[in-house]
Amino acid sequence: MAVRAWKHRFLLDVWAEPREIPHLPAIVRARVRDMGDDTETYVGSLAEIEQLVETRLDEAGIEPRVWEREQ
């Protein structure tokens, strides 16, 4: 399969929420907005962000593939 030009844009907001109990680590959360269809997905880990992008690549039919720095 020839790979056609493809681009997908995401806007990522990341924030840390302090805890009510002193000395507990802050909770890090994020919101990923798909700029193509303006949907928002709230995530709680980098793995969830990666899965979201991988799913979009799957839906676009970009297979097989490799990330640039994983070669």
JORAUR-V724217 format. One record per residue. N is the residue number from 1. RES is the residue in one letter. SS is DSSP state (@ for helix, = for strand, . for the rest). PSI is psi in degrees with one decimal (* if undefined). OMEGA is omega in radians with two decimals (* if undefined). Layout:
BEGIN
n;res;ss;psi;omega
N;RES;SS;PSI;OMEGA
N;RES;SS;PSI;OMEGA
END
This chain:
BEGIN
n;res;ss;psi;omega
1;M;.;128.3;3.06
2;A;.;132.9;-3.14
3;V;.;123.5;3.09
4;R;.;162.3;3.09
5;A;.;133.3;-3.06
6;W;.;136.2;3.07
7;K;.;136.6;3.10
8;H;.;133.6;-3.09
9;R;.;136.3;3.08
10;F;=;147.0;3.00
11;L;=;125.9;-3.06
12;L;=;122.1;3.02
13;D;=;127.6;3.14
14;V;=;136.2;3.10
15;W;=;157.7;3.10
16;A;=;132.7;3.12
17;E;=;124.6;3.11
18;P;.;156.8;3.13
19;R;.;153.2;3.12
20;E;.;-27.4;-3.13
21;I;.;122.3;-3.13
22;P;.;148.7;3.05
23;H;.;-3.9;3.01
24;L;.;144.3;-3.12
25;P;.;150.3;3.07
26;A;.;151.4;3.08
27;I;=;125.6;3.13
28;V;=;129.7;3.13
29;R;=;166.4;3.14
30;A;=;157.5;3.04
31;R;=;130.3;3.10
32;V;=;120.5;3.09
33;R;=;123.3;3.05
34;D;=;111.5;-3.06
35;M;.;-14.9;3.12
36;G;.;-41.4;-3.12
37;D;.;7.0;3.06
38;D;.;28.8;3.06
39;T;=;150.0;3.11
40;E;=;138.9;3.08
41;T;=;126.8;3.08
42;Y;=;134.3;-3.09
43;V;=;160.2;-3.12
44;G;.;13.0;3.11
45;S;.;159.7;3.05
46;L;@;-33.1;3.12
47;A;@;-37.3;3.11
48;E;@;-36.0;3.08
49;I;@;-46.4;3.12
50;E;@;-43.7;-3.13
51;Q;@;-39.0;3.12
52;L;@;-46.2;3.12
53;V;@;-44.4;3.13
54;E;@;-39.4;3.11
55;T;@;-42.3;3.11
56;R;@;-40.0;3.09
57;L;@;-41.7;3.08
58;D;@;-47.3;-3.11
59;E;@;-30.7;3.13
60;A;.;-5.2;3.12
61;G;.;23.0;3.14
62;I;.;85.6;-3.12
63;E;.;143.2;-0.24
64;P;.;164.5;-3.10
65;R;.;162.1;3.05
66;V;.;139.8;3.06
67;W;.;145.5;-3.05
68;E;@;-45.6;-3.05
69;R;@;5.1;3.09
70;E;@;7.3;-3.09
71;Q;.;*;*
END
